[in-house]
Each structure stands twice: as C-alpha cells, then as structure tokens.
C-alpha cells in the first residue's frame, strides 16, 4: 500500500519521529510511506512527494494547529484524492467537545472554536482516528498510531559518555504546572546531589513575544528563577534525528505529559523515544497508565506523589543504575512486541482498508 502523510512538518517537534519510523518499517513490509511537500534534507530519512494521485490513502496528522496546510495545498490535494481515501490522525484530541482540565489545560478556548475544528475535520476526511483506547465521540476510531522505533534504540556499548545526571527533552506546552510544582521542587531538594540537570526544548526560558499578554500565554508560562533555584539549565531543542543520542548523555531522562493528554490517555512519540535512549526513563504519569503502555515493569518508571516522593525516586535511580537498567530491559521487551512499528504499520493499513469499505 502507498500512504501519503500530510502534517505541519517540524524537524524538532510533532510526529516527525513517528513518520520516519513508518517509512522504515513500511519498507520492510512492502508499503510506501512518504510526506507531502517539497524535499527538505534536514528531515533525515524522510521521502517527500507532491503527487497525491500515486497514493492509495492520504493521512493528515493534526496537532493543535488548525490551518497549517496552505489553501493552495488543499486545492492540490482534495480534488485529486477522493474523500473516502482521506483520513485524519487527531493527535491532540481536538475532535472532541470542549474539555477543560482543572481550569487549566483545554482542547479549545471557546465553544465556537470547537465547532470550527469539527466542521473542518468532517469536511476534510471521512475517517478520524485518535491515539487513545476509548475515544469520547462515536465517529472517532481508536488507533495507537505512535509506537516504539526499535531501530533507534541506542546500544549501551555504543552510547555516548554520560555528561549529566538529569535531562528533560521536550517543549514547554501546557507543562509548567507540573514542572513548577513537582519536578523543579524535587530537583531543588536534590541540589548538590544531582550533577547537572538540563531542559532541552522550546519556550522554557521565554515565550514568543507575540504571545505575551494573550490568553494563550498560560500554555507557555515559565520562570527562570525557579530553574536557577533547582540548578537546571535550559537549552534549545534538538532535531528529531538527534533526540535519542542526546538523551543518552544523561543518566536519567524525565518525561511529562500535558494534563489534557493525561485526561484523554493519548499516546505520543515521547512514550517510546525516551525508551530508545541509553538512560533511565522516568515518566510523570500514573502507575496504572505506565503499566497499560509499558507492562507491569513499567510501574517502576512512573513518577508519582509530590516533590519529596519524586526526589526520592530520582535519587534511587541514580543510586541503583544496574537495577533500573534491568527494568528498562524488561520494558523494552514488552514494547517491542506490543508497540513495535511493524505492528503499527499493519494496524494502520488494516484500519484504512476497513474504514474505506464502510465510509
């Protein structure tokens, strides 16, 4: 099968890591995956295409931004690809009623925005998938789109030397509440015991000037003083092709998930990228959620409780690296079987074929 992905392609964010994995796994299984647009060599390993008629399906990957595809591209795509062959991966759960989590994170700012999203997606494609086990709307089908790219695992004997103890690779997008009340206070408790801590990504040190004073600014909130108190250095993001190697330079890597994603139990690339690195991955998710994705051993990689408990967990991981390496090995075995991209490719192909027949 030939499948064309269309998305807001960013070399250091979004679903680009997953697309690269589909390209690799698809080729081994006899399927062709390419990305819509002009060739860009900074996207290592990604083939590009501008003729949609060659493909059996076009899959749009939506991550918050509604109109990332220029009108001229829609004109070129939509008339040339029947609606029955167009599908959407709703990666951020935007095809939902308006949801506000604890008065903080949300799907949409206003009810009319929700209606606009639904109308746009309904017009664009006949099939909508979400990477969560139980979608809230009847039209949406569950599809665990993101998986574990085993080919990107960093072998311990070939990993770069450790340069610091703690790292977090990810962008500050609806992350500040958990980071400021849990992660940074935990690291502050460990100050002097943790040798080097870095956050790599966009918007940790400052938000885009155009957002200052707007209602959206809450999604990018940060405070350099709290980083300084915790002994954390902020650095720019890294390209997707360097993520696993970069994370391997730290003994521990932390993962946070925005509250809306926790509420909807949305799966993301980060769940698996952090397992590919030569590091101890500790995730700020509930233990039951960790077990659902990673298997029983995954519970030991969940960061739960308040700052004191999180600090204790980080200290324990630094003190017992051999034990946690064994836990990571067990979790890797689980995700290779249950979340490998060979399985993801087969599931996506089957879902597209099944839903096209009933569209």
Secondary structure, DSSP 8 states (H G I E B T S, - for coil): -EEEEEE--BTTBTTHHHHHHHHHHHHHHT-EEEEESS--TTSTT--EES-GGG-SEEEEEE-S-TT-S-HHHHHHHHTTS-GGGEEEEETT--SSS--EETTTEES-SSHHHHHHHHHHHHHH-SEEEESSSS-SSTTEEE-----B-GGG---GGGS----EEEEEES--SS-HHHIIIIIHHHHHHTBTTB--EEEESTTSS---GGGTTSGGGGGG---HHHHHHHT-EEE----GGGHHHHHTTEEEEEE---HHHHHHT---THHHHHHHSSSEEEESS-HHHHHHHH-GGGGGGB--SSHHHHHHHHHHHHH-HHHHHHHHHHHHHHHHHHSBHHHHHHHHHHHHHHHHHH-
